[in-house]
């Protein structure tokens, strides 16, 4: 029996998963590392922390599984997107990595647009607008604010690609993660000379490109000693966390759409050709399946909205959870099912961290609208659940407007585990939604990528058909859907009415 390992370099920690050739997850391990917030709006991490956590996770994984190392066929990576890692001539890290959620680069985004000929030109070159989270604005920020550091930069990597370099000694980046740098020609699958030359950046800063299942190198003797992996084990390029999650959920063909509610929320729709939203409201990136692209809508505070409610007003629920061992979210949502759809006029705008899709507005903020004496705790919970799904529907509406088929909606993340949230999604989206039998996340998708890259799986389709099954279908209630149409219209109007007020604060 052959075994595969997937490793996710996330924002909070490194997770490793070991699966067999039938796709069964046999063991997993998670190692946390710190997040540094040196100034308001800044977010950084130390790449050495990623490596220490990865090595520890792999050692623990192998010990937990008890498998023979000789049965390992390959390993691959999933990673948080967009983070900037700067290396010097001696491959030393020059400064802490600037992460995807860092918001310091607004001025650099405007500079990029002005230098390259406007937002529409940037979208034409990179299939996406210049956004604060992307890698290129971070690199320009280093040049503008830390010129001595910038002078020493010889190679730019993303988080998982730095860890893969530590494992193999080989530089590289896959298409799916490169697509989020704003330096890739997403359509032509090459680094954009037009963008780099336009901003006076040397092409040598960028690593070689490969497809996600391609073999990027093999485990070195030094890495083998630190991780417990066998020397010479093939290492596939891997992919961005979003595409690895898509692979792990079988979202590998046009017509199957993934809707995920984690801390953030995403809607991912694979396409057989690059499809761009000319307004840049949704992202167009390369999929980890080489022949695919995808359109993705992103909301900043999906599950974060419910977490904020729990942490701020859910002291009783948290105390009950500590006493009983039952998740505090179950207590928090217990009464929301008795509240009618639309929460009797209560509307939640889930813009705690600004918003990407569809507004591209870092100034947007959360709003609870329509409070009356009739509204109680359960109404507020229901309104938050509904407001998050209204935000996800904004992304679905853009995807529909681009004529991308939506034949099946697969729910993932925390939103797939909650019965009430599943039903709200079906009702708001106005079509059936399904859940599947796999809940391992991006690391699981990375393990599948390793399997395709090493020939354990003949193709992504073979892996999906062998591993992934639909476990549940939730159909919309026509009466609820009708009620939500009214609430959704108000939800959209409220943002338009408050947009200028958000900017003023």
C-alpha positions as CSV (number, residue, x, y, z in Angstrom):
1,X,0.0,0.0,0.0
2,X,1.4,3.4,-1.0
3,X,1.1,6.5,1.1
4,X,1.1,10.2,0.4
5,X,1.6,13.3,2.5
6,X,0.0,16.7,2.1
7,X,1.2,19.7,4.1
8,X,-0.7,23.0,4.5
9,X,1.3,26.1,5.5
10,X,-1.6,28.1,6.9
11,X,-1.9,31.4,8.7
12,X,-2.2,29.9,12.2
13,X,0.0,26.8,11.8
14,X,1.3,23.9,9.7
15,X,-1.0,20.8,9.2
16,X,0.2,17.5,7.7
17,X,-2.1,14.7,6.6
18,X,-1.2,11.2,5.6
19,X,-3.5,9.2,3.2
20,X,-3.3,5.9,1.5
21,X,-3.8,5.2,-2.2
22,X,-7.6,4.7,-1.6
23,X,-7.7,8.3,-0.2
24,X,-8.3,7.4,3.4
25,X,-6.8,9.8,5.9
26,X,-4.8,7.7,8.3
27,X,-3.2,10.4,10.5
28,X,-2.8,14.2,10.8
29,X,-0.9,16.6,12.9
30,X,-1.1,20.4,13.5
31,X,1.7,22.6,14.8
32,X,0.8,26.3,15.6
33,X,3.1,29.3,15.0
34,X,2.8,32.9,16.0
35,X,1.3,35.8,13.9
36,X,3.0,39.1,14.4
37,X,0.9,42.4,14.2
38,X,3.6,45.1,14.5
39,X,1.3,47.9,13.5
40,X,-2.4,48.3,12.8
41,X,-3.2,46.7,9.5
42,X,0.1,44.9,9.3
43,X,0.5,41.1,9.5
44,X,3.8,39.2,9.4
45,X,5.4,35.8,10.2
46,X,8.8,34.4,10.5
47,X,9.5,31.8,7.8
48,X,11.7,29.9,10.2
49,X,8.7,29.3,12.4
50,X,7.0,27.7,9.4
51,X,9.9,25.4,8.9
52,X,10.2,24.4,12.5
53,X,6.4,23.7,12.7
54,X,6.5,21.7,9.4
55,X,9.4,19.5,10.5
56,X,7.8,18.9,13.9
57,X,4.5,18.1,12.2
58,X,6.1,15.6,9.8
59,X,8.0,13.8,12.6
60,X,4.8,13.5,14.7
61,X,2.8,12.4,11.6
62,X,5.1,9.6,10.9
63,X,5.2,8.5,14.5
64,X,1.4,8.6,14.8
65,X,0.8,6.6,11.6
66,X,3.3,3.9,12.2
67,X,3.8,3.3,8.5
68,X,7.1,2.2,6.9
69,X,8.8,5.2,5.4
70,X,9.5,3.0,2.3
71,X,5.8,3.0,1.6
72,X,5.8,6.8,1.0
73,X,5.3,7.7,-2.6
74,X,5.3,11.5,-2.5
75,X,4.6,14.7,-0.7
76,X,3.2,18.0,-1.7
77,X,2.1,21.4,-0.3
78,X,-0.8,23.7,0.1
79,X,-0.1,27.2,1.3
80,X,-1.6,30.6,2.3
81,X,-1.5,32.7,-0.8
82,X,0.2,36.1,-1.5
83,X,2.8,36.2,1.3
84,X,6.1,37.8,0.4
85,X,9.3,36.0,1.4
86,X,12.5,37.9,0.4
87,X,15.8,36.0,0.2
88,X,19.4,37.3,-0.4
89,X,22.3,35.9,-2.4
90,X,23.0,33.3,0.4
91,X,19.3,32.3,0.5
92,X,18.8,34.0,3.9
93,X,15.5,35.5,4.8
94,X,15.9,39.3,4.8
95,X,12.8,40.3,6.7
96,X,9.6,38.8,8.2
97,X,7.2,37.6,5.5
98,X,4.4,40.0,4.8
99,X,1.1,38.0,4.7
100,X,-2.0,37.9,2.6
101,X,-4.1,39.8,5.3
102,X,-1.6,42.7,5.5
103,X,-3.3,45.9,4.5
104,X,-0.3,48.4,4.4
105,X,0.0,48.6,0.6
106,X,-2.9,50.8,-0.5
107,X,-0.6,53.5,-1.8
108,X,1.5,50.9,-3.7
109,X,-1.6,49.5,-5.4
110,X,-2.4,53.0,-6.7
111,X,1.2,53.4,-7.8
112,X,1.1,50.1,-9.7
113,X,-2.1,51.1,-11.4
114,X,-0.8,54.6,-12.3
115,X,2.6,53.2,-13.6
116,X,1.0,50.4,-15.7
117,X,-1.7,52.6,-17.2
118,X,-4.8,52.2,-15.0
119,X,-6.8,49.5,-13.3
120,X,-8.2,48.2,-16.6
121,X,-4.7,47.7,-17.9
122,X,-3.6,45.8,-14.8
123,X,-6.6,43.5,-15.2
124,X,-5.8,43.0,-18.8
125,X,-2.2,42.0,-17.9
126,X,-2.8,40.0,-14.8
127,X,-6.5,39.1,-14.9
128,X,-6.9,40.8,-11.5
129,X,-6.7,44.4,-10.1
130,X,-4.0,45.5,-7.8
131,X,-5.2,44.6,-4.3
132,X,-3.5,45.1,-0.9
133,X,-3.3,41.3,-0.3
134,X,-1.4,40.4,-3.4
135,X,2.4,39.9,-3.5
136,X,3.5,42.5,-6.0
137,X,2.3,45.5,-3.9
138,X,4.2,44.1,-1.0
139,X,7.4,43.9,-3.0
140,X,6.9,47.5,-4.2
141,X,6.3,48.5,-0.6
142,X,9.7,47.0,0.4
143,X,11.3,48.9,-2.4
144,X,9.7,52.2,-1.3
145,X,10.0,51.9,2.5
146,X,13.0,49.5,3.1
147,X,15.4,50.3,0.2
148,X,18.4,48.6,1.9
149,X,16.4,45.4,2.2
150,X,15.2,45.6,-1.3
151,X,18.8,46.1,-2.7
152,X,19.7,42.7,-1.1
153,X,16.7,40.8,-2.5
154,X,17.7,38.1,-5.0
155,X,14.6,35.8,-4.9
156,X,11.0,36.2,-4.1
157,X,9.0,33.2,-2.9
158,X,5.6,32.5,-1.4
159,X,5.2,30.7,2.0
160,X,4.8,27.1,0.9
161,X,7.5,27.6,-1.8
162,X,10.0,28.6,0.8
163,X,9.2,25.5,2.8
164,X,9.5,23.3,-0.3
165,X,12.9,24.9,-1.0
166,X,13.9,24.0,2.5
167,X,12.8,20.5,1.8
168,X,14.4,20.1,-1.7
169,X,16.9,22.8,-2.2
170,X,15.1,23.8,-5.4
171,X,13.4,27.1,-6.2
172,X,10.0,27.0,-7.9
173,X,6.4,28.2,-7.8
174,X,3.2,26.6,-9.2
175,X,0.7,28.4,-11.5
176,X,-2.1,28.4,-8.9
177,X,-0.1,30.3,-6.3
178,X,1.8,32.4,-8.8
179,X,-1.6,33.7,-10.1
180,X,-2.1,35.5,-6.8
181,X,1.2,37.5,-7.0
182,X,-0.1,39.9,-9.6
183,X,3.1,39.1,-11.6
184,X,1.7,36.2,-13.6
185,X,0.1,36.4,-17.0
186,X,-2.8,34.1,-15.8
187,X,-4.0,33.5,-19.4
188,X,-0.6,32.6,-20.9
189,X,0.8,30.9,-17.8
190,X,4.1,32.8,-17.8
191,X,5.6,35.6,-15.7
192,X,4.5,39.0,-17.1
193,X,7.5,40.8,-18.5
194,X,5.2,43.7,-19.2
195,X,4.4,44.1,-15.5
196,X,7.9,43.5,-14.2
197,X,9.6,45.8,-16.8
198,X,6.8,48.4,-16.3
199,X,7.7,48.6,-12.6
200,X,11.4,48.3,-13.1
201,X,11.7,44.9,-11.4
202,X,14.2,42.3,-12.5
203,X,12.7,39.0,-13.8
204,X,15.5,37.1,-12.0
205,X,13.6,37.8,-8.7
206,X,11.0,35.2,-9.8
207,X,11.5,31.4,-9.5
208,X,10.8,28.9,-12.2
209,X,7.2,28.0,-12.8
210,X,5.6,24.6,-12.8
211,X,2.1,22.9,-12.7
212,X,0.8,21.8,-9.3
213,X,1.4,18.0,-9.8
214,X,4.8,18.5,-11.4
215,X,7.7,17.1,-9.5
216,X,9.7,20.1,-8.1
217,X,12.5,18.1,-6.5
218,X,13.3,15.5,-3.9
219,X,13.9,15.5,-0.1
220,X,17.5,16.3,0.6
221,X,19.6,14.4,3.2
222,X,19.6,17.4,5.5
223,X,15.8,17.8,5.3
224,X,15.4,14.1,5.8
225,X,17.3,14.3,9.1
226,X,15.1,17.2,10.3
227,X,11.7,15.9,9.2
228,X,11.9,12.1,9.2
229,X,11.0,11.8,5.6
230,X,13.1,9.5,3.4
231,X,15.9,11.1,1.4
232,X,15.0,11.3,-2.3
233,X,11.2,11.3,-1.7
234,X,9.6,13.1,-4.7
235,X,8.1,16.5,-3.9
236,X,5.3,17.9,-6.1
237,X,5.0,21.7,-6.6
238,X,1.6,21.8,-4.8
239,X,-0.9,24.6,-4.9
240,X,-2.6,27.6,-3.4
241,X,-4.8,26.8,-0.4
242,X,-7.9,27.6,-2.3
243,X,-7.2,25.2,-5.2
244,X,-5.9,22.5,-2.9
245,X,-9.2,22.7,-1.0
246,X,-11.0,22.5,-4.4
247,X,-9.0,19.4,-5.3
248,X,-9.8,17.9,-1.9
249,X,-13.5,18.5,-2.5
250,X,-13.6,17.2,-6.0
251,X,-14.2,20.7,-7.5
252,X,-12.1,19.8,-10.6
253,X,-14.5,20.4,-13.5
254,X,-16.7,23.2,-14.9
255,X,-20.2,23.2,-13.4
256,X,-19.2,22.1,-9.9
257,X,-18.8,25.1,-7.6
258,X,-17.4,25.2,-4.0
259,X,-18.8,27.5,-1.4
260,X,-16.6,27.6,1.7
261,X,-17.3,29.3,5.1
262,X,-14.2,29.4,7.2
263,X,-12.8,32.6,8.8
264,X,-13.2,34.1,5.4
265,X,-15.6,32.9,2.7
266,X,-14.9,31.8,-0.8
267,X,-16.9,30.8,-3.9
268,X,-14.8,28.9,-6.5
269,X,-16.0,28.1,-10.0
270,X,-13.7,26.2,-12.3
271,X,-13.6,27.2,-15.9
272,X,-12.1,25.5,-19.0
273,X,-10.7,28.9,-20.2
274,X,-9.7,32.0,-18.3
275,X,-12.8,34.1,-17.7
276,X,-12.3,37.6,-16.4
277,X,-14.7,40.0,-14.6
278,X,-13.8,43.3,-16.3
279,X,-14.5,45.2,-13.1
280,X,-12.1,43.0,-11.1
281,X,-14.7,42.2,-8.4
282,X,-13.9,38.5,-8.5
283,X,-10.4,36.9,-9.0
284,X,-9.4,34.9,-12.0
285,X,-6.6,32.4,-11.1
286,X,-5.1,29.2,-12.4
287,X,-6.4,26.0,-11.0
288,X,-4.1,23.2,-9.6
289,X,-5.6,21.0,-12.3
290,X,-3.4,22.1,-15.2
291,X,-6.1,22.4,-17.8
292,X,-8.4,24.6,-15.7
293,X,-8.7,28.1,-14.4
294,X,-11.2,29.4,-11.8
295,X,-13.2,32.5,-10.9
296,X,-13.3,33.1,-7.2
297,X,-15.2,35.5,-5.0
298,X,-13.8,36.2,-1.6
299,X,-15.4,37.8,1.5
300,X,-13.2,38.8,4.4
301,X,-15.4,38.0,7.5
302,X,-17.6,35.0,6.9
303,X,-17.1,32.6,9.8
304,X,-15.3,35.5,11.5
305,X,-18.7,37.3,11.8
306,X,-20.0,34.4,13.9
307,X,-16.8,34.1,15.8
308,X,-16.9,37.9,16.6
309,X,-20.5,37.4,17.9
310,X,-19.5,34.4,20.0
311,X,-16.3,36.1,21.5
312,X,-18.0,39.4,22.1
313,X,-21.5,38.4,23.3
314,X,-21.3,34.7,23.8
315,X,-19.9,34.5,27.3
316,X,-22.7,32.2,28.5
317,X,-22.3,29.9,25.5
318,X,-18.6,29.7,26.0
319,X,-19.1,28.9,29.7
320,X,-21.7,26.2,28.8
321,X,-19.2,24.7,26.3
322,X,-16.5,24.5,28.9
323,X,-18.9,22.7,31.2
324,X,-20.4,20.3,28.7
325,X,-17.8,19.8,26.0
326,X,-20.4,20.8,23.4
327,X,-19.2,23.4,20.9
328,X,-20.2,27.0,21.9
329,X,-21.5,27.6,18.4
330,X,-24.1,24.9,18.9
331,X,-25.5,26.7,21.9
332,X,-25.3,30.1,20.1
333,X,-27.2,28.9,17.1
334,X,-29.7,26.7,18.9
335,X,-32.6,29.3,18.9
336,X,-31.9,30.7,15.5
337,X,-33.9,28.0,13.7
338,X,-37.1,29.2,15.4
339,X,-36.7,32.7,13.9
340,X,-38.4,33.2,10.5
341,X,-36.2,33.7,7.4
342,X,-35.2,37.3,7.2
343,X,-34.9,37.6,11.0
344,X,-38.0,39.8,11.0
345,X,-36.3,42.7,9.3
346,X,-32.8,42.4,11.0
347,X,-29.9,42.6,8.5
348,X,-26.2,42.0,9.1
349,X,-23.6,43.5,6.8
350,X,-20.6,41.2,7.4
351,X,-17.9,43.8,6.6
352,X,-15.8,43.6,9.8
353,X,-12.5,43.6,7.8
354,X,-13.6,45.6,4.8
355,X,-14.6,43.5,1.8
356,X,-13.2,42.1,-1.4
357,X,-16.0,40.7,-3.6
358,X,-17.9,42.5,-4.9
359,X,-17.0,45.9,-3.3
360,X,-13.2,46.0,-3.2
361,X,-13.6,48.3,-0.3
362,X,-11.1,48.2,2.6
363,X,-13.2,50.9,4.5
364,X,-16.5,48.9,4.7
365,X,-17.5,47.9,8.2
366,X,-20.0,45.6,9.9
367,X,-23.6,46.9,10.4
368,X,-26.6,45.4,12.3
369,X,-29.6,47.2,10.8
370,X,-33.2,47.3,11.8
371,X,-33.1,46.6,15.5
372,X,-36.4,46.8,17.4
373,X,-37.7,45.7,20.8
374,X,-39.0,42.6,19.2
375,X,-35.6,41.4,18.3
376,X,-33.7,39.1,20.7
377,X,-30.5,37.1,20.8
378,X,-31.7,34.4,18.4
379,X,-32.7,37.1,15.8
380,X,-29.2,38.5,15.9
381,X,-27.6,35.1,15.4
382,X,-29.9,34.4,12.5
383,X,-29.2,37.7,11.0
384,X,-25.5,37.1,11.1
385,X,-25.9,33.7,9.5
386,X,-28.0,35.1,6.8
387,X,-25.8,38.2,6.2
388,X,-22.8,35.9,5.6
389,X,-24.7,33.9,3.0
390,X,-26.0,37.1,1.3
391,X,-22.3,38.1,0.9
392,X,-21.5,34.7,-0.6
393,X,-24.5,35.1,-3.0
394,X,-22.9,38.4,-4.3
395,X,-20.0,36.2,-5.6
396,X,-22.4,33.6,-7.1
397,X,-24.3,36.4,-8.9
398,X,-21.0,37.6,-10.5
399,X,-20.2,34.1,-11.6
400,X,-23.7,33.7,-13.1
401,X,-23.3,37.0,-14.9
402,X,-20.1,35.6,-16.5
403,X,-22.1,32.7,-17.9
404,X,-20.1,30.1,-15.9
405,X,-22.3,27.1,-15.3
406,X,-23.4,26.3,-11.7
407,X,-24.8,22.7,-11.9
408,X,-23.8,21.7,-8.3
409,X,-22.8,23.7,-5.2
410,X,-20.6,21.9,-2.8
411,X,-20.5,23.3,0.8
412,X,-17.2,23.1,2.7
413,X,-15.8,24.5,5.9
414,X,-17.7,25.4,9.1
415,X,-20.7,26.4,7.1
416,X,-21.1,22.8,5.8
417,X,-21.2,21.4,9.4
418,X,-24.1,23.5,10.6
419,X,-27.6,22.3,9.7
420,X,-29.2,25.7,9.8
421,X,-26.4,27.3,7.8
422,X,-26.7,24.6,5.2
423,X,-30.4,25.3,4.8
424,X,-29.9,29.1,4.7
425,X,-27.4,28.6,1.9
426,X,-29.8,26.5,-0.2
427,X,-32.6,29.0,0.4
428,X,-30.6,32.1,-0.4
429,X,-28.9,30.6,-3.4
430,X,-32.2,29.3,-4.7
431,X,-30.8,25.9,-5.7
432,X,-29.9,22.6,-4.0
433,X,-26.5,22.4,-2.2
434,X,-24.6,19.2,-1.2
435,X,-22.0,18.1,1.2
436,X,-19.3,15.4,0.7
437,X,-17.7,12.7,2.7
438,X,-14.3,14.4,3.1
439,X,-13.5,17.2,5.6
440,X,-9.7,17.3,5.8
441,X,-9.2,20.6,3.9
442,X,-6.3,21.9,1.8
443,X,-3.7,19.5,3.2
444,X,-5.8,16.6,1.9
445,X,-6.0,18.2,-1.5
446,X,-2.2,18.6,-1.4
447,X,-1.8,14.9,-0.8
448,X,-4.0,14.1,-3.8
449,X,-1.8,16.4,-5.9
450,X,1.2,14.4,-4.7
451,X,-0.6,11.3,-5.8
452,X,-1.3,12.6,-9.3
453,X,2.3,13.9,-9.6
454,X,3.8,10.5,-8.6
455,X,1.4,8.3,-10.6
456,X,-0.4,6.8,-7.6
457,X,-3.5,8.3,-9.2
458,X,-3.7,8.3,-13.0
459,X,-5.5,11.7,-13.0
460,X,-7.4,14.1,-10.8
461,X,-10.6,12.7,-12.1
462,X,-9.6,9.1,-11.1
463,X,-8.7,10.3,-7.6
464,X,-11.9,12.2,-7.2
465,X,-14.1,9.3,-8.4
466,X,-12.2,6.9,-6.0
467,X,-12.2,9.2,-3.0
468,X,-15.0,11.8,-3.0
469,X,-18.8,11.1,-2.7
470,X,-21.8,13.3,-2.2
471,X,-23.1,12.5,1.3
472,X,-26.1,14.9,1.6
473,X,-28.3,17.1,-0.5
474,X,-30.2,20.1,0.9
475,X,-33.0,21.5,-1.2
476,X,-34.3,25.1,-1.0
477,X,-37.7,25.8,0.6
478,X,-39.5,28.0,-2.0
479,X,-41.2,30.0,0.7
480,X,-37.9,30.8,2.4
481,X,-36.3,31.6,-0.9
482,X,-39.0,34.1,-1.7
483,X,-38.6,35.8,1.7
484,X,-34.8,36.0,1.2
485,X,-35.2,37.8,-2.1
486,X,-36.6,40.8,-0.3
487,X,-33.9,40.7,2.4
488,X,-31.2,40.3,-0.1
489,X,-32.3,43.4,-2.1
490,X,-32.2,45.4,1.1
491,X,-28.8,43.9,2.0
492,X,-27.4,45.2,-1.3
493,X,-29.0,48.6,-1.0
494,X,-27.7,49.2,2.5
495,X,-24.1,48.9,1.4
496,X,-24.7,51.4,-1.5
497,X,-26.4,53.8,1.0
498,X,-23.5,53.6,3.5
499,X,-20.5,53.4,1.3
500,X,-19.5,57.0,1.7
501,X,-20.1,56.9,5.4
502,X,-17.8,53.9,5.8
503,X,-15.0,55.9,4.1
504,X,-15.6,58.8,6.5
505,X,-14.7,56.8,9.6
